[in-house]
Amino acid sequence: MATKLGFEELVGDERFFPRLLARNAQGRMSAQPYGPDLPVVLLTGGPGMGKQQLLEELRDRFGGKAPVVLVDCADPQYEREASERPSCRSAATELLYDIAQRMEEWDGPGGAVPTPRFFAGMVAVAAGQGLRQQELDEELTRYRQLLHAPTTRVGRMVKNLAQGYLVALAAIVAPPVAMPLVGAALTEFLELLAAKGDEPVRGTYRNYPGAAGSAATGLRLLSRSFRRDEEGRRFVEGFLFRALREDVDAAYSGAGAKLKRVGRPAILLQHSNWPVGRGLLAAALDDWAEGCRGGTVLIASERMAEPLFLAGEQRTEKVAVYRPDEQAPPETWERMPARGQLGQAVLLLSMPLLTSGQVKQQVLEQAGAADNADHLLRAQSAVRRLSGHRPRMVQRLAEAAAQLPPLDNDRDLLGHPAVLDGTPAAVRDVLLEELVLRQMPERLPVGHTDRWLDLLTHLSVTHSGDCARTLLRSGELEQLAGGLTADQVQQYLLESGWPACQRHFIGDFGLRQLLMSRLYGSADTAHAWHRDHSLLYAHYRAQPEAPDRAFGTTAAHGLNHDLVAGGGPERAIRHLAAEFPASGTRAEEWCEQLLAIAQAPLLGGPDVRHDRMNVARIAGTTLERRLDQLLHAVWLCEERTRPANTAAGDKTRELLGDLALEYPDAAPVLAGRAEEWGKRADGKRPLQPCACTSHISQGS
């Protein structure tokens, strides 16, 4: 799995994660580990980049020698369990309790990891909420499980004391009427803990804000803060996370631990961009920013390349970034010197795309005994283009590509049947379920979740923000949007980890193809494909000639949609002829318009572009007939879901060269473009680079 998903460079012996965890999968370490100061590692990357699989790989590969606890911050079970007793539980405390339980259940080298600091805090929270005796007993029974670590002195001591002093601790944080008795009970409880060697528990709560060096006061304040308001509860959750990490650190420090235990323990937070994870992560980073150093490795997954909680921070230093597909792992790591900044302890690990070799290997594995080399080469190039080397898309598309006959268009893959949770569905629908429906933007209003995919499907035909806003103002889509603006949709896409592109509203090429295939390929929405493009053509045709960010001019923008809507190329050809530069002053703009119009995707229907680039069909002037050929040649060069058409590149170079000879005033620009576009076509690259396709060769 690690090799298939491109993780071997991260998890292999002496690579980044073994050095972070201070051991390889066998529990040994030959390379110098990082530390003692450790970064908080954030795995960044959008949907389908393999963050979950990498966290699972870390758990499975390294969890045999030291505890590696993986929790999902988006798991609804924590909300459900918190709702059973909301006065003394929250989703965050339930997640922390889950971590503590797994630490207590650890049965590898060194044995279970007791969590007395966390135990004391959770008991204080429960005891201070005015529960009935039965409810309190039930809560205390839960937390006693965290102390079942009789192989350690601290574990035996706390277990023996727990029965007699849990009731006393409950009185400690009870309503003010009991305070005189409470103070004495708490003091006696803590003194007994200290006498048996558990002074660190006292130290943790002695340092609670406002405790003034008194652990008893710290526990009371913690309990009150939890019940006071939302802000107080968030602070307590963060403090309990610190207490839990201190427990784990304590189990892995000291001479005894060095003899019995191996490497470093780790806590892995999946979906840390969700509210529970964000709050805990921010609290941990606050601790790091104030100079705290811990021995527990903290790794979390984030969708955005720069998480929101870091994006707004004023920093004097850049956040450290590690890109495994571009650079070797850092030899050492040191936090930024700027104290008090959340980003100073963060290392952003940008999830790697698969290499072309890894894509090829996945297609070959799926093909089995297939021996048709041309077929496999064609399948590999289709998977590379459509997936953008995104691991999850590669996996699904490779499964389909290996089973299909030779492809005409890459989009043929998207309608191929696949299976999701035992149910057959088209590949596009499976991927959209996995990459969109199961990874909703965290801030998307609940009322919009059931129409989010439909909204994106329609917006796949748009380019700029203005184009998207125009479509959303139409009657049916205005109702579908339900008040969402184009700017909000784009922000939600960015927050979901999808990239932006200056020429396409849906900035990821693969996602855009999935959505367009859904819009065109479904019997329910096929008519909407033509309607949406026709609406946009009509809008831009009615606009006065003006600059357009994505297309140069509004006229070119509209004619692009006209080509897709099925209006035929005649209007575009006549526009290009009318605008053709007899002089060189407007030649650059004219070439940009030609390219912009030719960006139109061709879905369905006969493809006559090859024929028309050789023999014009328009009834018109000599120039119009030549531009008929040129438009179709450039259109073929710009087709990004088929192998590169070398004949189209040659024809483009030839036709532009002929025009340069006939129109000497425009010759420098036309001849230059003939050379430039010819080279790009020879290199199997799009003539018009943009963020979502410039890094993808069209291949074979």
VENCORNOR-V238725 format. One record per pair of residues at least 4 apart in sequence whose ideal C-beta (glycine too) atoms are under 6 Angstrom apart, sorted by the first residue. I is the first residue (numbers start at 1). J is the second residue. Records with the same first field share a line. If there is no record, write none. Layout:
I=J ; J
This chain:
2=7 ; 8 ; 11 ; 57
3=8
5=50 ; 53 ; 391
6=352 ; 354 ; 358
7=11 ; 54 ; 57
8=12
9=15 ; 324
10=15 ; 16 ; 17 ; 324
11=17 ; 61
13=24
14=31
16=329
17=21
18=24
19=31 ; 33 ; 34
20=34 ; 297
21=62 ; 263 ; 264 ; 297
22=29 ; 33 ; 263 ; 264
23=27 ; 29 ; 65 ; 262 ; 263
24=28
25=61
27=65 ; 262
29=33
34=333
37=293 ; 335
39=333 ; 345 ; 347
40=298 ; 345 ; 346
41=299 ; 347 ; 349
42=300 ; 302 ; 346 ; 348
43=51 ; 301 ; 349 ; 351
44=302 ; 305 ; 348 ; 350
45=49 ; 51 ; 351
46=303 ; 497 ; 498
47=435 ; 439
48=390 ; 392 ; 393 ; 435
49=351
50=54 ; 351 ; 391
51=301 ; 351
52=270
55=70 ; 268 ; 270
57=61
58=62
59=63 ; 68 ; 70
62=68
63=68
65=262 ; 263
66=262 ; 263 ; 265
67=103 ; 106 ; 265
68=266
69=99 ; 102 ; 267
70=268
71=95 ; 98
72=270 ; 271
73=269 ; 271 ; 272 ; 274 ; 276 ; 277
74=271 ; 274
78=91 ; 94 ; 95
79=91
81=94
82=89 ; 90 ; 91 ; 94
85=89
87=129
88=125 ; 126 ; 129
89=93 ; 94
91=276
92=237 ; 276
95=276
96=240 ; 241 ; 244
100=115 ; 118 ; 146 ; 244
103=113
104=112 ; 146
106=112 ; 113
109=261 ; 262
110=260 ; 261
111=151
112=149
113=248 ; 251
114=149 ; 154 ; 155
115=119 ; 146 ; 244 ; 247
116=158 ; 201
117=201 ; 204 ; 243 ; 246 ; 247
118=243 ; 244 ; 247
119=143 ; 146 ; 147
120=201
121=240 ; 243
122=143
123=127 ; 143 ; 169
124=173 ; 219 ; 222 ; 223
125=223 ; 226
126=139
127=169 ; 170 ; 173
128=173 ; 223
129=227
131=135 ; 136
136=170
140=166
144=162
147=158 ; 159 ; 162
149=155
150=155 ; 156
154=198
157=196
158=162
161=165
162=166
165=169 ; 189
168=185 ; 189
169=189
171=178 ; 182 ; 185
172=182 ; 185 ; 186
173=220 ; 223
174=178 ; 182
178=182
186=216
187=216
190=202 ; 215
193=198 ; 201
194=199 ; 202
202=206 ; 215
204=243
205=215 ; 218 ; 219
206=211 ; 213 ; 215 ; 218
208=218 ; 221 ; 222
210=221
211=217 ; 218
222=236
224=228
225=232 ; 235 ; 236
226=233 ; 236
228=232
234=279
238=283
241=280 ; 283
242=287
245=294 ; 296
248=265 ; 296
249=253 ; 294 ; 295 ; 296
252=257 ; 261 ; 265 ; 295
253=257
257=261
264=295 ; 297
265=296
266=297
267=298
268=299
269=277 ; 300
270=301
271=277
272=277 ; 281 ; 300 ; 301
273=302 ; 303 ; 442
274=442
277=281
281=300
282=309
285=289 ; 342
287=292
288=292 ; 345
289=340 ; 341 ; 342 ; 344
302=307
303=496 ; 497
304=497
306=310 ; 311
310=343
313=342 ; 343
315=341 ; 343
316=338
317=336 ; 338
319=343 ; 346 ; 348
320=347
321=348
322=347 ; 349
323=327 ; 350
324=352
325=352
335=344 ; 345
336=344
338=344
353=389
354=358 ; 359 ; 389 ; 391 ; 394
359=383 ; 384 ; 394
360=380
362=394 ; 398
363=379 ; 380 ; 383 ; 398 ; 401 ; 402
366=398 ; 399 ; 402
367=376 ; 402
375=406
377=700
378=406 ; 407
379=401
381=699 ; 700
382=401 ; 407 ; 410 ; 413
383=387 ; 394 ; 397 ; 398 ; 401
385=410 ; 696
386=397 ; 410 ; 510 ; 513
387=393 ; 394 ; 397 ; 510
388=509 ; 510
393=397 ; 510
394=398
396=427 ; 431
397=401 ; 413
400=413 ; 416 ; 427
401=413
404=416
407=412
409=641 ; 642
410=641
411=517 ; 641
414=427 ; 428 ; 517
415=426 ; 521
416=427
417=424
418=427 ; 430
419=424
420=425 ; 430 ; 433
425=429 ; 430
428=514 ; 517 ; 518
431=435 ; 514
432=436 ; 514
433=437
434=438
436=453
437=453
440=444 ; 449
441=492 ; 495 ; 496
444=448 ; 492
448=452 ; 482
451=455 ; 480
455=480
456=515
457=515 ; 518 ; 519
458=477 ; 532
459=468 ; 505
460=506 ; 512 ; 515 ; 516
461=532 ; 533
462=467 ; 468 ; 471 ; 505
463=467 ; 504 ; 505 ; 550
464=549 ; 550
465=486
468=486 ; 505
469=486
470=539
471=477
472=477 ; 481 ; 486
473=478
474=535
484=488 ; 489
493=498
498=508
499=507 ; 508
500=507
501=507 ; 690 ; 691 ; 692
503=550 ; 690
504=692
506=511 ; 512
507=692
509=692 ; 693
517=521
518=522
519=525 ; 529
520=526 ; 529 ; 603
527=531
528=532
530=534 ; 565
533=561 ; 564 ; 565
534=565
536=561
537=541 ; 558 ; 561 ; 562 ; 565
540=554 ; 557 ; 558
541=558
543=554
545=555
546=554
548=552 ; 553 ; 554 ; 557
551=556 ; 557 ; 596
552=556 ; 592 ; 593 ; 596
556=593 ; 596 ; 597
559=572 ; 575 ; 597
560=597 ; 599 ; 600
561=565
562=567 ; 571
563=600
564=600
569=573 ; 631
570=618
572=597
573=618 ; 624 ; 627 ; 628 ; 631
576=627
577=623 ; 624 ; 627
579=590
581=586 ; 587 ; 590 ; 666
583=665
584=665 ; 666 ; 669
586=590
587=666 ; 669
588=669
591=673
595=687 ; 688
598=634 ; 635 ; 638
599=638
608=612
609=632 ; 635 ; 636
612=617 ; 632
613=629 ; 632 ; 633 ; 651
616=625 ; 628 ; 629
618=624 ; 628
620=624
627=631
629=655
630=655
633=648 ; 651 ; 652
634=652
636=645 ; 648
637=648 ; 649 ; 652 ; 681 ; 687
638=687
640=693
643=700
644=684 ; 698
649=678 ; 681
652=677
653=674 ; 678
656=670 ; 673 ; 674
657=674
659=663 ; 670
660=667 ; 670 ; 671
666=670
667=671
673=677
674=678
677=687
680=685 ; 687
684=697 ; 698
686=693
689=694
